[in-house]
Amino acid sequence: MILLAGLAVFVAVLLLAGRSPLARVRRLGQRTEPARHSRRWRRLAVPVSLAALVGAGGVLAGAAGAAVCFAIGLPVVTALLVWRRHSSRRGAVANAVAVADACRLLAGLLRLGHVPPAALRVAAGECPVLAEVVAVQQVGGEVAPVLRRLGARPGCSGLAELGSAWEVAERTGASLGATLDALAERLAATGAVNDVVSAELAAPRATGRLLAVLPVAGLLLGYGMGGDPVAFLTGSAAGQVSLSLGVVLACAGVLWTERIADGADG
């Protein structure tokens, strides 16, 4: 029961590491320490929590307990890392779609005769990705720097291009409509290509995760043949080393597959 409680605390710490308390306070508009402290906290939370879990298992059940806790904790860390990667990809895709829709709507409004500031205000009502830009515009701020800053977010690179086009149009008086039409078409084409690539990479990602689960099937097969693989893996030094090494290799394979897929998807 103590080990289960320790595992629950370990998982809770990992989930909190995805968004630190500093980030939650920042969302409330309060002043906090620099963001680098938040990133440092997240980096240290995972290894410290895993080490604490393994140490607790070693204190309570010796080497066997430490090996079991390591064999449980590392897959949990891997699963959360994969989940965070998936969430980041999904967020970037949603941002890219929102930016493409915003550019398409702006281009349509300009074709209908709206001036760029008015078109931006109207488009923001349909596209929340432009809400911050309009807020700055309404207090007299410059639009282009805000667009470029927002363009640094994952999937929002189209906003940086929109900011450059907006600045050129403001300085030279050039028409923004043709540029936005071309930008909207390019973003739509890029999104279509990315959808195809993501669909093609879904199978390799699933294969990598399936291979990581196959050792469990091997344990069941060992029991089916009349053996006791868990007793070997936890009851001897050779088994504990084999268990730890096997878990490390399986988790490394999953992360390596995700890294390769992310490189192809990027």
PyMOL commands that set and color helices and strands:
alter all, ss='L'
color gray80, all
select helices_A, chain A and resi 2-18+21-27+35-111+116-126+128-138+143-150+157-172+177-224+229-235+237-265
alter helices_A, ss='H'
color red, helices_A
deselect
rebuild
show_as cartoon
